[in-house]
Amino acid sequence: MQSSPQGRDGIEIRPVYRPEDTPADLTERLGEPGSFPYTRGVHPTMYTSKPWTMRQYAGFATAAESNRRYRDLLAAGTTGLSVAFDLPTQMGYDSDAPEAAGEVGKVGVAIDSLADMRTLFADIPLDEVSTSMTINAPAAVLLLLYQLVAEEQGADPARLRGTVQNDILKEYIARGTYIFPPAPSLRLVADTFAYCAAELPQWNTISISGYHMAEAGATPAQELAFTLADGIEYVDCAVKAGLHVDAVAPRLSFFFVARSRILTEVAKFRAARRIWAHIMRDRFGARDPRSMKLRFHTQTAGVELTAQQPEVNLARVTVQALAAVLGGTQSLHTNAYDEAIALPTDNSARLALRTQQVIANETDLTDTVDPFAGSYAVEALTDDIETETLRLIDAVFAHGSAVAAIEAGFQKSEIERSAYETAKRIDSGEQTVVGVNAYTLDNAETPYQPLKVDPAVEAAQIQRLAAHRAARDPQALATALTAVTAAAAGTANVLYPLKDALAAGATVGEVCTALAAEWGRYTPTDNW
């Protein structure tokens, strides 16, 4: 069955599916759970022995306030932390930079230095939790700050578990928090791979993200294709840097969205595992089974949340979480119902976590592996999404590489076209959004009091930063920053001098400036 551009999400769903809609070689395409091609899951027992990691994405205002939220979530039963950073931190600017004005602590926590990172994780034993950090251009910098804090706690770096997103290519496609041009950015990614292989062996060095492409409007097949194409680019980059594929691939992870279209999303996740297994085995010659396993984190769809009748988002998030679990995710973040309006409150964040806990403990979804296996509809949809994804991957590499396609604006234009089609369907009423273009309320809705970040947070953060700078050894700092620029100019791994500079008190902005002194800052071309 061919994909239909007229179908919602770019994939046609038939009213009825029959045995002839599934492939003749279905048994081979499925495999056993935990076995190639991993269609049925990356572990033989999946949730029957252990549920997915329950993460809640959190971070706002100051490191101290975010630390309180983390400790509350851990006490409520979350099994992994997920750190949101503010925009200045994501862009490599300190809180007192002119570019940071008005954005400090707004969409995440402000982290300027080792002192902030120390406060962020105070009283949280880092060798006992798994931490995901949504940070890309300066991912290496924040990872090193995390390691330094863990070492101060007495933790063995070899025991640290977690993930840095570190997916710079999708920033050029869909999000925009880049600092350096693509070539040095990819070098920094490869240096992070090599550093973690030597120093942080349990750390996942990248979370290759389709989530942000989906939030920008990508269809499920586009989300998979452009994400997996980026994955190919990163593995190519690592191999060209002299790393063996089986030394790098087991520490790769992925990050996808879970929308409300349950059947399509389940098929998407199953297709993703199968495609990646073949890419790693057949394209890169990987031999370690861990290299072929696509492990992924899922977040429910922020773009599908509505500010109108926000309590309806409770139902949406539950449905989306079910799609992620039925699709075999390794970890999950459930959005709070009020996130279309503001940062989540303590209560709404806890309720989002409780949604996962109900699914894990009060349903039967953890009693069996891949319950949709053999479904005429899901198996046919899995094949359809796989076919369309492979077509789009070929279209990306027709440009020569994922980077070349990015520079040509291919992925961005494809996503924008899909977003436009979705907007037209919603505006015309063809696609129903409850509370927005159907089932609306005539009377005024009950006022909602969102969480607000105190404007005084920015001034206080700048004051703390000034005190931090005043306490440093200027000569040691200057020497360390010079070493960072020198490493950037050469071929040595830049993470080692970066760590020394951060330990000497350098700020996130200062080390990014030291790298930019050699690599420059990126400005997109007009066709982006």
C-alpha positions as CSV (number, residue, x, y, z in Angstrom):
1,M,0.0,0.0,0.0
2,Q,1.4,3.4,-1.0
3,S,1.5,6.4,1.2
4,S,-1.1,8.9,0.4
5,P,-0.3,12.7,0.5
6,Q,-4.1,13.2,0.9
7,G,-4.1,11.1,4.1
8,R,-3.6,12.8,7.5
9,D,0.0,12.5,8.6
10,G,0.9,11.6,5.0
11,I,-0.2,8.0,5.6
12,E,-3.5,6.6,4.4
13,I,-5.4,4.5,7.0
14,R,-7.9,2.1,5.5
15,P,-11.3,1.4,7.1
16,V,-10.6,-2.3,7.1
17,Y,-7.4,-4.4,7.0
18,R,-7.2,-8.0,6.1
19,P,-4.5,-10.7,6.1
20,E,-3.4,-9.9,2.6
21,D,-2.5,-6.4,3.7
22,T,0.4,-7.8,5.7
23,P,3.7,-9.0,4.1
24,A,4.3,-12.6,3.3
25,D,7.6,-12.5,5.2
26,L,5.9,-11.0,8.3
27,T,7.6,-13.5,10.7
28,E,11.1,-12.4,9.5
29,R,10.1,-8.7,9.6
30,L,9.0,-9.1,13.2
31,G,11.7,-11.3,14.7
32,E,11.5,-12.1,18.4
33,P,11.5,-9.4,21.1
34,G,15.1,-8.4,21.8
35,S,16.3,-9.9,18.5
36,F,17.1,-8.5,15.1
37,P,15.4,-6.5,13.6
38,Y,13.9,-5.5,16.9
39,T,10.5,-4.6,15.5
40,R,8.9,-6.0,18.7
41,G,11.2,-4.2,21.1
42,V,14.9,-4.0,22.1
43,H,14.6,-6.2,25.1
44,P,13.3,-9.8,25.3
45,T,11.0,-9.1,28.3
46,M,10.4,-5.3,27.8
47,Y,8.1,-4.0,30.6
48,T,7.2,-7.5,31.9
49,S,10.4,-7.3,34.0
50,K,10.9,-3.6,34.4
51,P,8.8,-0.5,33.3
52,W,10.1,2.3,31.3
53,T,12.1,5.1,33.0
54,M,9.6,7.8,34.1
55,R,11.1,11.2,33.5
56,Q,9.6,14.7,34.0
57,Y,11.2,17.5,32.1
58,A,11.7,20.3,34.5
59,G,13.8,23.5,35.0
60,F,12.9,27.1,35.6
61,A,14.1,30.3,37.2
62,T,17.1,29.6,39.4
63,A,19.1,26.5,40.1
64,A,17.8,26.5,43.7
65,E,14.2,26.5,42.6
66,S,14.7,23.8,40.0
67,N,16.6,21.7,42.6
68,R,13.5,21.9,44.8
69,R,11.3,20.7,41.9
70,Y,13.7,17.8,41.2
71,R,13.6,16.6,44.8
72,D,9.8,16.8,44.8
73,L,9.6,14.7,41.7
74,L,12.0,12.1,43.0
75,A,10.0,12.0,46.2
76,A,6.8,11.5,44.1
77,G,8.3,8.5,42.4
78,T,10.0,9.7,39.2
79,T,12.9,7.4,38.2
80,G,14.9,9.9,36.1
81,L,15.5,13.6,35.9
82,S,15.2,15.6,32.7
83,V,16.7,19.1,32.8
84,A,15.3,22.1,30.9
85,F,17.8,24.9,30.3
86,D,16.8,28.5,29.6
87,L,17.5,30.0,26.1
88,P,20.6,31.9,27.0
89,T,22.2,28.7,28.3
90,Q,21.1,26.8,25.2
91,M,22.7,29.5,23.0
92,G,26.0,29.6,25.0
93,Y,25.4,33.1,26.5
94,D,25.8,34.0,30.2
95,S,22.9,35.5,32.0
96,D,24.5,39.0,31.9
97,A,25.0,39.0,28.1
98,P,23.0,41.6,26.2
99,E,21.5,38.8,24.2
100,A,20.1,37.2,27.3
101,A,18.1,40.1,28.5
102,G,14.5,39.2,29.3
103,E,15.1,35.4,28.8
104,V,16.9,34.4,32.0
105,G,15.2,31.5,33.7
106,K,12.1,31.7,31.5
107,V,11.8,28.4,29.6
108,G,14.3,26.5,31.8
109,V,16.9,26.9,34.4
110,A,19.8,29.4,34.0
111,I,23.2,27.7,34.3
112,D,26.2,30.0,34.0
113,S,29.0,28.1,35.9
114,L,30.0,25.2,38.1
115,A,28.5,27.0,41.1
116,D,25.0,26.9,39.4
117,M,25.4,23.3,38.5
118,R,26.4,22.5,42.1
119,T,23.3,24.1,43.3
120,L,21.1,22.5,40.7
121,F,22.0,19.0,42.0
122,A,22.5,19.7,45.7
123,D,21.4,16.7,47.8
124,I,20.8,14.5,44.8
125,P,23.4,11.7,44.5
126,L,24.3,11.7,40.9
127,D,25.6,8.2,40.9
128,E,22.1,6.9,41.9
129,V,19.9,8.7,39.3
130,S,19.7,8.9,35.6
131,T,19.7,12.4,34.2
132,S,18.8,13.6,30.7
133,M,19.8,17.1,29.7
134,T,18.1,18.8,26.8
135,I,21.1,20.8,25.6
136,N,22.7,20.8,22.1
137,A,25.2,23.3,20.9
138,P,27.0,23.6,24.4
139,A,26.1,20.0,25.4
140,A,29.7,19.1,26.0
141,V,30.0,22.0,28.4
142,L,27.0,21.1,30.5
143,L,28.0,17.5,30.6
144,L,31.4,18.4,31.9
145,L,29.8,20.6,34.6
146,Y,27.7,17.7,35.6
147,Q,30.7,15.4,35.8
148,L,32.6,18.0,37.9
149,V,29.7,18.1,40.4
150,A,29.5,14.4,40.5
151,E,33.2,14.1,41.2
152,E,32.8,16.7,44.0
153,Q,30.2,14.4,45.5
154,G,32.7,11.5,45.4
155,A,30.9,9.7,42.5
156,D,32.9,7.5,40.2
157,P,32.4,8.9,36.6
158,A,32.1,5.4,35.3
159,R,28.9,5.0,37.2
160,L,27.2,8.1,35.9
161,R,24.1,7.4,33.8
162,G,22.1,9.7,31.6
163,T,21.9,11.5,28.2
164,V,22.8,14.8,26.7
165,Q,20.7,15.6,23.6
166,N,23.8,16.9,21.7
167,D,21.9,16.8,18.4
168,I,23.1,19.9,16.6
169,L,21.8,18.9,13.2
170,K,18.2,19.1,14.1
171,E,18.9,22.6,15.5
172,Y,19.7,23.7,11.9
173,I,16.5,22.1,10.7
174,A,13.8,22.9,13.2
175,R,14.8,24.7,16.4
176,G,17.6,27.2,16.0
177,T,19.7,27.0,19.1
178,Y,23.0,26.6,17.3
179,I,26.3,28.4,18.1
180,F,29.0,27.2,15.7
181,P,28.9,26.3,12.0
182,P,28.1,22.6,11.1
183,A,31.6,21.3,10.6
184,P,33.1,22.3,14.0
185,S,29.7,21.4,15.6
186,L,30.1,17.9,14.3
187,R,33.7,17.8,15.5
188,L,32.5,18.7,19.0
189,V,29.9,15.9,18.8
190,A,32.6,13.4,17.8
191,D,34.9,14.6,20.6
192,T,32.1,14.1,23.0
193,F,31.7,10.5,21.7
194,A,35.4,9.8,22.2
195,Y,35.6,11.5,25.6
196,C,32.6,9.6,27.0
197,A,33.9,6.3,25.6
198,A,37.1,6.9,27.7
199,E,35.7,8.7,30.8
200,L,31.9,8.2,31.1
201,P,31.3,4.7,29.6
202,Q,27.6,4.5,30.8
203,W,26.6,7.9,29.4
204,N,24.5,8.2,26.3
205,T,26.4,10.6,24.2
206,I,23.6,11.8,22.0
207,S,19.8,11.8,21.8
208,I,19.0,12.2,18.1
209,S,15.8,14.1,18.1
210,G,12.8,13.9,15.9
211,Y,10.6,15.4,18.6
212,H,11.4,19.0,17.6
213,M,10.9,18.3,13.9
214,A,7.5,16.8,14.8
215,E,6.6,19.9,16.9
216,A,7.6,22.1,13.9
217,G,5.1,20.1,11.7
218,A,6.8,17.0,10.4
219,T,4.7,14.0,9.6
220,P,5.6,10.7,11.3
221,A,7.6,9.5,8.3
222,Q,9.4,12.8,8.0
223,E,10.2,12.7,11.7
224,L,11.7,9.3,11.3
225,A,13.5,9.9,8.0
226,F,15.2,13.2,9.0
227,T,16.1,11.9,12.4
228,L,17.6,8.6,11.2
229,A,19.4,10.5,8.4
230,D,21.0,12.7,11.1
231,G,21.9,9.5,13.0
232,I,23.7,8.2,9.9
233,E,25.6,11.5,9.6
234,Y,26.7,11.3,13.3
235,V,27.9,7.7,12.9
236,D,29.7,8.6,9.7
237,C,31.3,11.5,11.6
238,A,32.5,9.3,14.4
239,V,33.9,6.6,12.1
240,K,35.8,9.2,10.1
241,A,37.2,10.5,13.4
242,G,38.7,7.0,13.9
243,L,36.1,5.5,16.3
244,H,34.9,2.0,15.7
245,V,31.2,1.8,14.9
246,D,30.6,-0.7,17.7
247,A,32.3,1.6,20.2
248,V,30.0,4.4,19.4
249,A,26.6,3.0,18.4
250,P,25.6,1.3,21.7
251,R,25.7,4.7,23.4
252,L,23.4,6.4,20.8
253,S,19.8,7.1,21.8
254,F,16.8,8.7,20.0
255,F,14.0,11.1,21.0
256,F,10.6,11.0,19.4
257,V,7.2,12.5,19.9
258,A,4.1,10.6,20.8
259,R,1.0,12.1,19.2
260,S,-2.7,11.2,19.8
261,R,-2.9,9.0,16.7
262,I,-2.2,5.8,18.6
263,L,-2.1,3.3,15.7
264,T,0.1,5.6,13.5
265,E,2.5,6.3,16.4
266,V,2.8,2.6,17.4
267,A,3.6,1.7,13.8
268,K,6.1,4.6,13.7
269,F,8.1,3.4,16.7
270,R,8.1,-0.2,15.4
271,A,9.3,0.9,11.9
272,A,12.0,3.1,13.4
273,R,13.6,0.1,15.2
274,R,13.5,-2.1,12.1
275,I,15.0,0.6,9.8
276,W,17.8,1.5,12.3
277,A,18.7,-2.2,12.8
278,H,19.2,-2.6,9.0
279,I,21.1,0.7,8.7
280,M,23.6,-0.3,11.4
281,R,24.1,-3.9,10.2
282,D,24.0,-3.4,6.4
283,R,25.3,0.2,6.0
284,F,27.9,0.4,8.8
285,G,28.8,-3.3,9.3
286,A,28.0,-3.2,13.0
287,R,28.4,-6.6,14.7
288,D,27.5,-5.8,18.3
289,P,23.7,-6.4,18.7
290,R,23.7,-3.3,21.0
291,S,24.7,-1.2,18.0
292,M,21.6,-2.3,16.1
293,K,19.1,-1.5,18.9
294,L,17.3,1.8,18.5
295,R,16.6,2.9,22.1
296,F,14.5,6.0,22.5
297,H,12.9,8.5,24.9
298,T,9.5,9.8,24.2
299,Q,7.7,13.0,25.1
300,T,4.0,13.5,24.6
301,A,3.1,16.1,22.0
302,G,3.4,19.7,23.2
303,V,2.2,21.0,19.9
304,E,-1.2,19.2,20.4
305,L,-1.8,20.8,23.8
306,T,-4.4,23.6,23.7
307,A,-4.8,26.7,25.9
308,Q,-8.5,26.4,25.4
309,Q,-10.2,24.1,27.9
310,P,-6.7,23.1,29.2
311,E,-8.1,20.3,31.3
312,V,-8.9,18.4,28.1
313,N,-5.1,18.0,27.7
314,L,-5.2,15.4,30.5
315,A,-7.0,13.1,28.1
316,R,-4.6,13.9,25.2
317,V,-1.5,13.3,27.3
318,T,-3.0,10.0,28.6
319,V,-3.7,8.8,25.0
320,Q,-0.2,9.9,23.8
321,A,1.5,8.1,26.7
322,L,-0.4,5.0,25.8
323,A,1.0,5.3,22.2
324,A,4.5,5.6,23.6
325,V,4.2,2.6,25.9
326,L,2.5,0.4,23.2
327,G,5.3,1.4,20.9
328,G,8.0,0.2,23.2
329,T,9.7,3.4,24.5
330,Q,12.6,3.2,26.9
331,S,11.7,6.3,28.8
332,L,8.8,8.7,28.8
333,H,8.0,12.3,29.8
334,T,4.3,13.2,30.0
335,N,3.5,16.9,29.5
336,A,1.5,18.7,32.2
337,Y,-2.0,19.8,31.1
338,D,-1.2,23.5,31.6
339,E,1.9,23.7,29.5
340,A,0.2,25.4,26.6
341,I,-0.3,28.3,28.9
342,A,2.9,28.4,31.0
343,L,5.5,26.3,32.8
344,P,3.8,23.5,34.8
345,T,2.9,24.0,38.4
346,D,4.0,21.6,41.1
347,N,0.5,20.0,41.1
348,S,0.2,19.6,37.3
349,A,3.8,18.2,37.0
350,R,2.9,15.6,39.7
351,L,-0.3,14.7,38.0
352,A,1.6,14.2,34.7
353,L,3.8,11.7,36.5
354,R,0.9,10.0,38.1
355,T,-0.5,9.4,34.6
356,Q,2.5,7.2,33.8
357,Q,2.3,5.5,37.2
358,V,-1.4,4.6,36.5
359,I,-0.5,3.1,33.1
360,A,2.4,1.1,34.6
361,N,0.6,-0.1,37.7
362,E,-3.1,-0.2,37.0
363,T,-3.3,-1.5,33.4
364,D,-2.2,-4.8,31.9
365,L,0.2,-3.2,29.3
366,T,3.2,-4.3,31.3
367,D,2.1,-7.9,31.2
368,T,3.1,-8.7,27.6
369,V,5.5,-7.6,25.0
370,D,4.3,-5.8,21.8
371,P,0.6,-6.5,22.1
372,F,-0.1,-5.2,18.6
373,A,2.2,-7.7,16.9
374,G,0.4,-9.5,14.1
375,S,-2.4,-6.9,13.9
376,Y,-3.4,-6.5,10.3
377,A,-3.7,-2.7,10.7
378,V,-0.6,-2.1,12.7
379,E,1.6,-4.4,10.6
380,A,0.4,-2.8,7.4
381,L,0.9,0.7,8.8
382,T,4.4,-0.2,10.0
383,D,5.3,-1.3,6.5
384,D,3.8,1.9,5.0
385,I,5.7,4.2,7.3
386,E,8.9,2.2,6.8
387,T,8.5,2.5,3.0
388,E,7.9,6.3,3.1
389,T,10.7,6.8,5.6
390,L,13.2,5.0,3.4
391,R,12.0,7.1,0.4
392,L,12.7,10.3,2.3
393,I,16.1,9.1,3.6
394,D,17.1,8.5,0.0
395,A,15.9,12.0,-0.9
396,V,18.1,13.4,1.9
397,F,21.2,11.6,0.7
398,A,20.5,12.5,-2.9
399,H,22.0,15.8,-1.8
400,G,25.2,14.0,-0.8
401,S,24.8,14.0,3.0
402,A,22.4,15.1,5.7
403,V,24.4,18.3,6.2
404,A,24.3,19.1,2.5
405,A,20.5,18.6,2.5
406,I,20.2,20.9,5.5
407,E,22.3,23.5,3.7
408,A,20.0,23.2,0.7
409,G,17.0,23.7,3.0
410,F,15.4,20.4,2.0
411,Q,14.3,19.0,5.4
412,K,13.1,22.4,6.6
413,S,11.0,23.1,3.5
414,E,9.4,19.6,3.7
415,I,8.5,20.1,7.3
416,E,7.1,23.6,6.6
417,R,4.9,22.2,3.8
418,S,3.5,19.6,6.1
419,A,2.9,22.1,8.9
420,Y,1.0,24.3,6.4
421,E,-1.2,21.4,5.3
422,T,-2.1,20.6,8.9
423,A,-2.9,24.2,9.6
424,K,-5.2,24.3,6.6
425,R,-7.1,21.2,7.8
426,I,-7.6,22.6,11.2
427,D,-8.7,26.0,9.9
428,S,-11.2,24.4,7.6
429,G,-12.5,22.1,10.2
430,E,-11.5,19.0,8.3
431,Q,-9.2,18.1,11.3
432,T,-11.0,18.3,14.6
433,V,-9.3,19.8,17.6
434,V,-11.6,19.5,20.6
435,G,-12.1,22.9,22.3
436,V,-10.6,24.8,19.4
437,N,-12.6,24.2,16.2
438,A,-15.2,21.9,17.7
439,Y,-17.0,21.4,21.1
440,T,-16.1,25.0,22.1
441,L,-17.5,26.8,25.1
442,D,-19.8,29.7,24.6
443,N,-19.3,31.1,28.1
444,A,-16.0,32.4,29.4
445,E,-13.7,29.6,30.7
446,T,-12.7,29.5,34.4
447,P,-9.6,31.7,34.8
448,Y,-6.4,29.7,35.2
449,Q,-3.5,30.9,37.3
450,P,-0.3,29.9,35.6
451,L,3.2,29.6,37.1
452,K,5.0,32.8,36.6
453,V,8.8,33.4,36.9
454,D,9.5,36.4,39.0
455,P,11.2,39.2,37.0
456,A,13.6,39.6,39.9
457,V,15.1,36.2,39.0
458,E,17.2,37.7,36.2
459,A,18.7,40.4,38.4
460,A,19.5,37.9,41.2
461,Q,21.1,35.5,38.7
462,I,23.3,38.3,37.3
463,Q,24.3,39.2,40.8
464,R,25.3,35.6,41.6
465,L,27.3,35.5,38.4
466,A,29.2,38.7,39.3
467,A,30.1,37.2,42.7
468,H,31.3,34.0,41.0
469,R,33.5,35.9,38.6
470,A,35.0,38.0,41.4
471,A,36.1,34.9,43.3
472,R,38.2,33.4,40.5
473,D,41.9,33.3,39.9
474,P,42.3,35.5,36.8
475,Q,45.6,34.1,35.6
476,A,44.5,30.5,36.0
477,L,41.3,31.3,34.1
478,A,43.1,33.1,31.3
479,T,45.5,30.2,30.8
480,A,42.7,27.7,30.8
481,L,40.7,29.6,28.2
482,T,43.7,30.0,26.0
483,A,44.1,26.2,26.1
484,V,40.5,25.8,24.9
485,T,41.0,28.0,21.9
486,A,44.3,26.3,21.1
487,A,42.6,22.8,21.2
488,A,39.9,24.1,18.9
489,A,42.5,25.2,16.4
490,G,44.2,21.8,16.4
491,T,42.9,18.2,16.4
492,A,43.1,17.3,20.1
493,N,39.9,16.4,21.9
494,V,38.6,19.8,23.2
495,L,36.6,18.3,26.1
496,Y,39.7,17.9,28.3
497,P,40.8,21.6,28.2
498,L,37.1,22.5,28.5
499,K,36.8,20.6,31.7
500,D,40.0,22.3,33.1
501,A,38.6,25.7,32.2
502,L,35.2,25.0,33.8
503,A,37.0,23.7,37.0
504,A,39.0,27.0,37.0
505,G,35.7,28.9,37.2
506,A,35.1,29.7,33.5
507,T,31.4,30.3,32.6
508,V,29.4,28.7,29.9
509,G,29.5,31.9,27.9
510,E,33.3,32.3,28.3
511,V,34.2,28.8,27.1
512,C,31.7,29.1,24.2
513,T,33.4,32.4,23.2
514,A,36.8,30.7,23.5
515,L,35.7,28.1,21.0
516,A,34.0,30.7,18.8
517,A,37.3,32.5,18.6
518,E,38.6,29.7,16.4
519,W,35.4,28.3,14.9
520,G,33.2,31.4,14.5
521,R,29.5,31.7,15.1
522,Y,27.0,30.4,12.6
523,T,24.6,32.6,10.6
524,P,22.1,30.7,8.4
525,T,21.9,31.4,4.7
526,D,18.8,33.0,3.2
527,N,17.3,29.7,1.9
528,W,16.8,28.4,5.5
